[in-house]
Amino acid sequence: MAQVIGIDIGGTFVDVVIASEAGVRIAKEPSTPGEPALGVLRALDRLIGAGSIVPQEVRGLAHGCTVATNALLEGKWARTALITTRGFRDVLEIGRQNRDSLYDLGAVRSPVMVPRDLRLEVTERVNSDGEVETPLDVAELRRLAEALRGANVAAVAVVFLFSYLRPEHERAARDVLAGLLGVPVVLSSDVLPEIREYERTSTTVISAALRPVIGAYLAALEQGGAERGLPRAWRIMQSSGAVTTLARAQEQPASLLLSGPAGGVQGARAVGAAMGERNLITMDMGGTSCDVALITDGAIERTRSGGVGSYPVALPMVSVHTIGAGGGSVAWVDRGGALRVGPESMGASPGPACYGRGGRATVTDAHLVLGHLVADQGLGGLPPLDALAARRAISEDVGQKLGLSVERTSLGILEVADAAMERAIRVVTVERGRDPRDYVLLAFGGAGPLHGASIARRLGIRRVLVPRTAGVLSAFGLVVAETGHDVSQSVVARFDGLDAVKVGRTVDALRARGAATLRAEGIREDEMQFHASADVRYVGQAHELTVPLETPGDEVDLAALRRAFEEAHVARYGHGSPSEEAELVTLRLRAQGPPLFRAGKVGAACQEKGDALDRPHDIWFDAAGPTRGRVQSRSSTVRGESFRGPLVVVGEDSTILVPPGARGRCDADGHMILEVGRDDPGTD
């Protein structure tokens, strides 16, 4: 029976999903942050040894990871040179006029990825109309290459002015530099053929600087899999929410920076579609962070740009808002005597104090103290939890400094964490003109289902969904995500001067590029789908709105495009100006093929391990003291059965907390649906 494997690396666990016609199996293995490939290979060894993965039956592997993100945040990129148009070597250092720390006298800027001595200028110039003003000085370029020979660079980024209109100079430079230096040469006209010099330069440099790092990691992963009999058929999740081949991922490392969170949102969309829910707030709380995103009318909300740390990346990505609030987030008291949670995390090693490895007090320890977790039920296959170590850490690290009992301190820790997550959800809803009460909260990740009901009540959300595969939903999202690529081309022209046929030809060229990429990945023509869009703005505006683009026949319907822009502007900003001049800035096209695994009944065949659990249990929800409730294992929950809080439902991959007054049911596929009120915990 054919198998498809999804593997997601988090800060605490490696999550594995094994999908086949028989259903979905799940597994968790402690991650190895210092050597991420090791944790993946250990998980594969264990599952192959147990017979859960049969190498000769595997037809595809999909992977989501934080390797690119961590390398960027930790400054562990390869030594990289930048070749640019004369007069523009300092674009990276100048940046934009954004000064978030303008009044912070102690602020320290993140290091520029390419030091000034490796930012080199060459004589050449293309103007804003795409015409060559100054030809590329090849002799000068050769002298620069000779100077770089002894600089020990591992990659070179080439960013010339207006190369998105005329890429010939960059391509000629690549031929010279690659031949003389023998290192990867990354062109901005390949990575991001769009306007905005700073973002284009930053994105291209990131792709160049991370290429050796990502290349080494993916090569080790592919080789390790092959040594275990697995096919060389790996797919990697991109920030856009689509998977791609290893070769393509190595060419474009900047597209992997939100790899893990994007997988979770894709998994949430698949579960929502199976349950008939099209408007979802997704809340992925793992061991290190909490990622929130929005799915509206069945469509994942995406953005054209973002960033990691202080480094901007102008590539399509799932619109995810991340905060440092996870199960492993450390609780601490600041200099002003205030209780804080995160962003530091204990991760997989040593982990929370209750792991018994000397960790500090964390959110997970607070849950254990309050009875939200059960000491004899280890997390993710780990040994039983150490309740005494959790109490001691919370008391010594936090409680004694605040003059509070262990239980009151633990309640405070969860209150602080919940407040941070509530704010994060307001960022993706209220601040974008969305009412969270119009959505269903889908809580997942190892820690998400512990907080789902409390977060929903804070926001007035009435329903919470907890998928059967909640603890490994990001890994599940990898196997149900489409293969896809985003291509773009900036044009920057006013509507009154646009030629519908010429614009249509540009869209056709983008479609041909997308189709060629999919074809190279083994996607058949009849499986390909294309979705065109355009960035439009009023003349004089600095930012655009992306709207769908209709291409009937050989030309673009410009009137429909203008109407779509006006409607989008009113929806986003509350007003429009149809009489104002507008301009088309960038044409975009998303080319996609089918997923590795077509999900039917999502999670219907999920397996649970361990003995059935059903017994009375004391659970703290407020400072009044413990409430007598029950704890039961998810495997003993009957499909279609209704239940009421207070209740703790222990699963193999996650634990669900059902507070007093909340009610719920387990549907036919094993998903939990919780109905919660906001103000009165005793109401339905």
PyMOL commands that set and color helices and strands:
alter all, ss='L'
color gray80, all
select helices_A, chain A and resi 36-49+55-57+67-73+91-94+116-118+138-151+168-181+188-191+197-227+246-251+253-256+259-275+353-355+363-369+379-381+387-402+406-428+430-432+436-438+448-459+470-480+495-497+500-520+525-527+558-573+634-636
alter helices_A, ss='H'
color red, helices_A
select strands_A, chain A and resi 3-9+13-20+23-30+58-64+80-85+119-122+125-126+132-134+155-159+185-187+234-237+243-245+280-285+290-296+299-300+302-303+306-308+311-313+317-318+321-323+329-333+339-345+440-444+463-466+482-494+529-538+545-548+582-595+614-620+626-633+642-644+647-650+655-658+663-666+672-675
alter strands_A, ss='S'
color yellow, strands_A
deselect
rebuild
show_as cartoon
